[in-house]
C-alpha cells in the first residue's frame, strides 16, 4: 500500500468511522456476523492444535472477527492483529477487553510488511481487505507477505468483494438507502468501486492465491458480491 496508502487508510478509518463501523457493516451486510462465525469454525477445524495455536488477523479493524474464535478454540490460542488505522485498533482494544480476549491478542497499527518477523503462524484470516488494494501487483505482494509468515499447510481464510453484477448492486443500493444514505450515494459508491478495480471474478482471486503459494481454495460463505474462501499455504506449489 505504501506510506501514502497507509496514511489514506488511517484517515479514511478515523475515530468517528471506527466507532460506527460494526453497526454500519451489519446493517449493509446482514450476514456479516455469520461470516465471522463460519470463518472461525473453519480455521479451528483445520488447525493441527486448536488449543495452543497462533493466528494472524490481517486488517483486524475493530477486532470483531476475533470474538467468535472464543467458542471454537482453546484458551491457549493467541491472536496477532494488524491494521493501519490506530483509531480502529483503539475500538478493537475496548471490544476485546470487554470480551476477555485482549490479553490473548497483540495489536499492531501498521501494514503487514512492517510487522517484525517472528515464529511462523498456524493460520491466518483476512476479510474485506484485498479489494481495497489498487491492483494485482499490490494484492500479490500482500498475499505473498501472508504466505511467508505461515507454516506450510496452515489454513488461510480470505474474503473480498468480487465482480459487479447489476442485480446484486441494486440490492446493495436499496440496503444503503434503507440505512439512511441518500440515493446519490449509490453513484459515489459505484465510482469508488470502479476506482478500486475490484477483482472481476473468483478465478482472478484464485490465480493470485496460486501465485502466492496458496492451494485448494474452497468457498465457505457468500453474500451478494462478497465471497469468502478457505485455502492453505503450500509454498512448494508455487510455479507447479
C-alpha positions, -999 to +999 in steps of 0.1 A: +000+000+000+030+023+006+033+052+030+007+074+012-017+044+011-012+038+048-020+074+057-050+075+034-064+043+050-058+056+085-076+089+076-105+071+060-110+049+091-107+076+117-123+077+152-158+086+141-160+059+115-143+034+137-170+038+164-198+033+139-181+007+117-195-025+131-231-012+131-228+001+095-214-032+083-240-053+099-268-031+085-253-033+050-243-070+052-268-088+075-248-120+071-215-105+084-219-120+118-225-154+103-195-149+080-172-143+110-186-173+129-181-196+099-146-183+093-137-191+129-152-225+127-134-234+095-100-223+108-105-240+141-113-273+124-082-270+102-057-263+129-034-291+140-036-278+175-068-258+183-057-255+220-024-236+215-022-221+180-011-186+169-033-168+144-026-138+122-056-114+116-048-091+087-070-059+086-083-068+120-102-035+123-124-032+153-115-068+164-150-082+160-137-111+139-116-123+169-146-127+191-161-159+175-129-178+180-135-179+217-163-205+210-142-228+189-105-227+201-088-233+234-077-206+258-041-211+247-047-198+212-031-164+206-040-137+180-019-111+163-039-083+147-026-059+121-044-028+108-031+006+095-057+026+115-048+034+151-084+045+156-098+012+146-074-006+169-085+017+198-120+004+193-107-031+190-089-029+224-122-018+240-142-046+224-116-073+231-112-062+267-149-064+272-149-100+258-119-110+279-098-115+248-074-086+249-048-104+269-047-131+242-044-105+214-015-084+202-024-054+180-002-035+156-010-003+139+009-009+107+009-026+074+018-063+075+051-058+057+062-035+086+054-061+113+086-076+128+091-112+117+088-139+144+078-175+146+055-187+118+018-186+124-005-216+124-033-199+105-044-165+091-075-146+082-081-115+060-116-103+054-125-072+033-090-061+025-080-074-009-105-054-029-092-022-013-058-026-029-052-008-062-044-038-084-029-072-088+007-062-080-003-048-046-026-078-040+000-103-048+026-086-027+003-087+003-007-124-003+030-133-005+037-115+027+010-135+044+022-168+029+057-160+041+045-158+077+026-191+077+037-226+084+033-250+054-002-264+054-016-236+075-052-226+068-059-191+054-094-177+052-097-148+028-128-128+019-132-100-006-156-083-030-157-098-065-174-087-097-201-061-103-234-077-111-262-051-116-288-073-100-267-075-068-257-039-070-294-030-070-298-048-037-268-030-022-283+003-033-316-005-016-298-015+015-278+017+016-309+038+012-328+019+039-297+025+061-301+063+057-278+070+028-292+095+002-299+080-033-269+099-048-246+079-025-251+049-047-234+066-076-205+076-054-201+041-042-201+027-078-173+052-087-153+042-056-156+005-065-146+013-101-115+032-089-106+002-067-106-022-096-124-049-076-114-084-087-136-093-116-142-130-106-132-157-082-109-171-109-089-139-107-086-142-070-077-179-073-049-170-097-034-146-072-036-171-044-018-197-065+010-173-074+014-165-037+016-202-027-019-210-016-038-240-029-072-257-030-095-226-023-130-237-011-160-214-009-173-212+027-196-181+026-212-157+001-235-127+003-241-107-029-207-096-041-188-108-010-171-142-013-151-160+014-128-190+009-105-212+029-072-222+014-040-235+027-004-224+025+018-246+003+050-227-007+063-257-026+033-254-050+044-220-064+051-225-101+039-261-101 
